[in-house]
C-alpha cells in the first residue's frame, strides 16, 4: 500500500504549479508521513491540502490516497466515500475504479464491483484484473456464458494466468464438464511455475472436488490426503474429506476432520449439521 500511495502523491506533486507552494508542501509532508507509516498524520495532511484548495483537479489523487489509507485501517465506508470523491474529479480513472471495485468486493457488494470492473473494461478492454474479477463475479451469479467469455479473453491475453486457468476449470466443473475441468487442473499441477506446496495443495483440493462430482470418491480421497501432506493447514481439504468420510459412514474419522476444519477457520455453522450426523 505504501508504494501505491507514495507513487500517487509523487505524481500529484510533480504537476502542482509553483503558486500552490503550501499545497505542495502539505503533499510532500504527507509523502514523508506515509513513508514512516504515520498514516493518521498523512491523512491529516491530505485533508489540510484538500481544504486549502478544494477545487484543485489533482485532488483526485489525494482522495484516492485517502481512500487507500482508510481502507488499510478497516474504515471501509469512509474509504468508499473517498474513492467516489476521487472519481467525481476523474470518472475515467482506471486505477481509482479498480480500487473502488476491490473495496466493493471486500464489502460484499459484488454487483457494485461488477459495474466498476465493467467500466474499466470499457476504458481498457485488455485489463486483466478487471476481466479476472468480473469473470469470478459472473460465475458466482451463475451467468456462466459471460463468465466463460471473460475467462477466455483473459487467457487469450495471458495464457499462463493462474487464477484464470483455475477459474475456467471451476466453470467447467459447474457446467458438468468434468473431463475438461480435470484436464485444466492436471495442466496446472504439472506446470513448473506452480510447484509451491500451498499452491499444489489448493489444486489437489480443486481436483478432488471435480472427482467427487464425477462420482470418483476414491480418487478424491487420494487427492485430499496429498493436499493435507502438502499443507496441513488446508481447511478446505479437511472439510471435504470429512464430508466424504461421512458419506461412507466413517463417522469417527468424519468428526475428526470436521472439527479440524473448524479449528482452521471454517465457520462452525457451516458444519453444525454435518457434526450432528456424526453421532
N, C-alpha and C positions, 0 to 999 in steps of 0.2 A: 504494500500500500504506500509506503514511504516514497518509493521511486516514482509511483504514479503521481502522487501529489506534488512532489518536487518538480517533476517534468512539466506539469501543467502550469505551476506557478512561474517557472523559468520562462516558459513560452509567453506567459502574460507580461512579465516584467520586461521582456525584450522588445515589446512593441509599445509600451507606455510612453507618451510624449514627455519631454523634459518639464513641461509646465505642471505636470502632476507628480512632482517630486515626492511630496508627502505620501501620496498614494503608492508610489514606487517603494518608498522606504517601508511602509507597512507590509507590502507584499514580500520584500526582501527579509524583513524580520519574521514573517510567517514561515518562509522557507527555512530560516535558521531554527525556528522553534520545532518545525516538523522533523528536521534532521536530528534533533535532540530528543525526539519522541515526546515533546511537550505539546501534546495535541490540544489541550484546553487553551494554552497560550496561543497556539496557531489559530484556533477558532476565534478567539477574541480579536486577534489582529486582522483576520479576514473580515470580521464584522465591522471593525473600525473603518477598513478600506471601503466596504460596501456603503457604509453610512456617509463617508466623505464624498463619494462620487456614485450615487445610486443609479445614474443613467449611463455610466461608462459601459460600452458594449463588451468590454473584456471582463465584466463581472460574471459572464457566463462561466469562465474558467474558475473564478473564485467560488461561485455557488456549487460547481461540480466538486471542487476540492472539499468544500464544507460538507457536502453530502457524503463524500468518502470517509471523512473523519467521523461523522455521526454514525455512519453505518458500522465502522470498526468498533464503535462503542456500544452497539446494540440499540441505538436510538433510531429505529427504522422509520417511524412515521416522520420524524424531522428530516431524515436523510431523503425520504421521498419528496418532501416539500422543497428541499434544496435542489435536487436534480430537476424537478419540474420548473423551478425558477430559472435554472440554467437553460433549460430548453425554451423558455419564453424568450430568451435572448437569441439563442441559436437552435431553432427547431429541427434543423437538418444535421445536427452534430452526431455522427455515428458513435464516437466514444461515450458521449453522455447518454444516448439512447441505450447503448449496451449496459452501462452502469445501472440505469433505471430498470432495465429488463431483469438484470441479475438480482436487484433488490426486490422486485416483484416476486421472483421465484422464491427468495428467502422468506417472503411474507405469505407465501401460499396463494398468491394472486396470479395464477398461471395464465388466465385469459388475458389479463392486462400485459403480462410479459410477452405473450404471443403477438399482441398488437405492436409492441415496440420492436420485437425481432422482425416482424414483417416490414415495418418502416425502414429498418436497417437494410433489409434485403432489397427494398425498392430503391434505396440510395446506392447500395453496393451489392449487386447480385451474387458476388463471389465471396461474401463474408462468411467464413467457415464457422465462426462461433454462433452466428445467428442461425445458419442452416442447421447446425447440430442441435441447438436448443429448441428450435421450432419443431424439428422432426420429433424430438422427445415429447414435446407438449402434444403434438398431433397424435402420437402413439397412445399417450395417456387418455386422450379424448376418444380413442378408438377410431380415429379417422385415418385408417391405415393407408389409404390411397395417397393422401397428401404427405403422410409421414414417409412413405416409400420415395416419393418424388424428391423430398428434401434430402434423404439419406443418399440417394443416387447422385444428386447434384453435388453433395459434399464429397463423396468418394470419387467422383469424376475429377474434382479439384485436387483431392489429396487421397489417393488410393490406400495409403497406409494409416489413415486416421483411425486410432484405436476405438474411440467412442462411436464413430460412425460404423465401423465394422461390427462391433458388439451390438449396437442399436439395431442394425439391419438383421442380425441373427435373431435378436429378440422379436423383431417384427415377423420374421419368417415363422418363428415358433407360435406366435399369437394367431397367425393365419393357418396354422396346422401344417405348414410345410417343413416337416421335421428333417428330412434328408438335406434340404437346403440350409437349414439352421445349423445342423451338425457339421456340414462342410465348412461353413464360415467359422465356426468355433474351433474346428480341427486346424484350420489355417492359422488362426490366432495362436493356438497352443504350440504350433511348430515354428512360429515366427521368431527369429533370433532377437528381434527388438523387444520382445516381451518375456524375458526369462526371469524377471524378478519373482521371488517366491509369492509375495502378496498378490501380484497380478495373475500369476498362474493359478493361484487358489480361487480367485474370482472367476476365472474361465472354467475351471473344473466344476464349480458350483453351477455356473450357467449351463454347461453341457449336461450336468445331472438333471437340471430342470427340464431340458428338452427330452432326455431319456425317460423321465417319469411320464411326461405327456405322451410319449411314443409307446408306452407300455413296456419299458425295459428297466424295471426297478433294480434288478441285479447289477446292471451296468451303472446305474445311478449310484448305488451304494459304493461301488468301487471308486467312482469319481469323487464322491463326498469324503471318503476316507483319505484319498490322496490330497484333497483340499485341506483337510484338517492337519495332515502331516506337514504340509507346506506352511500353513498359517493357523496355529492353534487358537487364534482369536477371531476366527472367521465365524461370526454368529449365525449367518445365514446357512452355513453348512450344517451346524448342529440342529438348527430348526428344521431344515429339510430332512435330515437323517432321522430326527425324532418322529417326524410325520410318517416316514417310510416304515420305521420300526413299529409304529402304532398300527399301521395298515396290515402289518404281518403278525399282529397280536403279541409282539415282543414288548410288553408294557413296561417292564423294569428298565430296559435299555432306552425306550422312548422317553420315559420320565427323566432319566439322567440327562439325555441330550436336550430336552426342552428346558429343563432347569438351567443347564449350562448356557443355553441361548439367552435366557433371561438375564443371567449374570453378566453376559457380554453386551447387554444393551437392548435386547428385544423387549418391547413393551409387554408387561405381564398380561394385560388384557388381550393381547393377540394370541396367547397360548393357554388362557384360562380353561377354555372348553376342552382343549386337547389334553391338558393335565387331568381334568376330571375323568376323561376316558381311560386314563392310565390306571385308575383304581381297580 
